[in-house]
């Protein structure tokens, strides 16, 4: 009699779970690259500062570093922008590690096409695109699953001066 009870209980639980139709969303399902549009190179720093409250990190000559916090219902993204003469020269956004690498990479591919260069080193990869004199770099890493590390966009038209160095290059020197 006991095996019959367990069997009936199992059937009842299985049918109840199918009736609930619970939807499961990826943590970054609602993320869009459009969130970063305001911070892309060649935008006015003054206009960005009106929309978002900046934290001024550093001012060196014609260069300024500002930090912004994008707050969404499920996550926050810190965005670092470096401006040259009042316009964004490059932007760097470290991404939440719980984002799905596959979803984020596909969003970039949908926008920019296939990566022009992929640099793999161990369990890390950097994807590179160049379009309209802008360099887009997306970095990801893998442990048990793959996750995004950062996304950066650099204006290639900023005059090369000794004081200018893209944010991600400066940050790599600090952390390596």
C-alpha positions in Angstrom: 0.0 0.0 0.0 2.9 2.4 0.8 4.4 2.3 -2.7 1.0 3.2 -4.1 0.7 6.2 -1.8 4.2 7.5 -2.8 3.3 7.0 -6.5 0.1 9.0 -6.1 1.8 11.7 -4.1 4.5 12.0 -6.8 1.9 12.3 -9.6 0.0 14.9 -7.6 3.2 16.9 -6.9 4.2 16.7 -10.6 0.9 17.8 -11.9 0.7 20.7 -9.3 4.1 22.0 -10.3 3.2 22.0 -14.0 0.0 24.0 -13.2 1.9 26.8 -11.4 3.8 27.6 -14.7 6.5 29.5 -12.8 8.6 31.6 -15.1 12.3 31.9 -14.5 14.2 34.9 -15.8 17.9 35.3 -16.2 19.2 38.0 -13.8 20.1 40.3 -16.6 17.1 39.6 -18.8 16.0 43.2 -18.7 19.5 44.6 -19.4 20.0 46.6 -22.6 23.1 48.2 -24.0 20.9 51.3 -24.4 21.5 51.9 -20.7 25.1 52.9 -21.6 24.2 55.1 -24.5 24.3 58.3 -22.5 27.9 57.6 -21.5 29.4 56.7 -24.9 32.3 58.7 -26.3 31.6 62.0 -28.0 28.7 62.8 -25.6 28.9 66.0 -23.6 30.0 65.5 -20.0 27.8 68.4 -18.9 24.7 66.7 -20.3 25.5 63.5 -18.6 26.1 65.3 -15.3 22.6 66.8 -15.6 20.9 63.4 -15.9 23.1 61.5 -13.4 24.8 62.6 -10.3 28.5 62.3 -10.8 31.3 61.7 -8.4 34.4 63.5 -9.7 37.3 61.3 -9.2 40.2 63.2 -10.8 40.9 66.2 -12.9 44.3 66.4 -14.8 44.7 69.2 -17.3 42.1 68.8 -20.0 41.0 65.3 -18.6 38.4 64.5 -16.0 37.3 61.2 -14.5 33.7 60.9 -13.4 32.0 58.0 -11.7 28.2 57.3 -12.1 26.0 54.7 -10.6 23.3 53.2 -12.8 20.6 51.7 -10.5 18.2 49.1 -11.9 15.6 47.0 -10.0 17.9 44.0 -9.8 21.5 45.4 -10.0 23.7 48.5 -10.0 26.4 49.3 -12.5 29.3 51.7 -11.8 30.2 53.6 -14.9 33.6 55.4 -15.2 33.9 58.1 -17.9 37.0 59.9 -18.9 36.4 63.2 -20.6 38.7 65.3 -22.8 37.8 69.0 -23.2 34.2 68.3 -21.9 33.4 65.3 -24.1 33.6 61.7 -23.2 36.8 60.1 -24.5 36.2 56.6 -23.1 33.9 54.8 -20.8 34.5 51.8 -18.6 31.8 49.7 -17.0 32.6 46.7 -14.7 29.7 44.3 -15.0 27.9 42.2 -12.4 29.4 38.7 -12.2 25.9 37.2 -12.1 25.1 38.4 -15.6 25.0 35.7 -18.2 27.9 36.0 -20.5 26.0 34.4 -23.4 23.1 36.9 -23.1 25.5 39.9 -22.8 27.7 38.8 -25.7 24.7 38.2 -27.9 23.4 41.7 -27.2 26.7 43.2 -28.3 26.8 40.9 -31.5 23.3 42.0 -32.3 24.4 45.6 -32.2 27.9 45.5 -33.6 28.1 42.2 -35.5 30.7 39.4 -35.0 33.8 40.4 -33.0 36.7 41.4 -35.2 39.2 40.0 -32.8 39.1 37.6 -29.8 42.0 37.4 -27.5 41.9 34.4 -25.2 44.2 33.9 -22.2 43.5 31.0 -19.9 40.0 31.2 -18.8 39.5 34.8 -19.9 38.6 36.3 -23.2 38.5 39.8 -24.6 36.3 40.6 -27.6 37.1 43.6 -29.8 35.1 45.6 -32.3 36.0 48.8 -34.2 33.2 50.8 -35.7 32.8 54.5 -36.5 36.2 55.4 -35.0 35.1 53.8 -31.7 36.8 50.7 -30.1 34.5 48.4 -28.1 36.1 45.9 -25.8 34.1 43.3 -23.8 35.9 41.0 -21.4 34.6 37.8 -19.9 35.9 35.0 -17.7 34.9 31.4 -16.9 35.0 29.3 -13.7 32.1 26.9 -13.5 30.1 29.2 -15.7 31.1 32.2 -17.9 30.4 35.7 -16.8 31.1 39.3 -18.0 33.9 41.2 -16.4 33.8 44.7 -18.1 32.7 46.6 -21.2 34.5 49.6 -22.4 34.2 52.0 -25.4 37.1 54.2 -26.5 37.1 57.1 -28.9 39.9 56.6 -31.4 39.8 60.2 -32.5 41.0 61.6 -29.2 44.4 63.1 -29.9 47.2 60.9 -28.6 48.9 62.9 -25.9 51.1 61.7 -23.1 48.4 62.5 -20.5 45.7 60.4 -22.2 45.4 56.7 -21.5 42.1 54.8 -21.8 40.6 53.9 -18.4 40.8 50.2 -18.9 44.6 50.4 -19.6 45.1 52.4 -16.4 43.0 50.0 -14.4 44.8 46.9 -15.8 48.1 48.4 -14.6 46.6 48.9 -11.1 45.2 45.3 -10.8 48.0 43.3 -12.4 
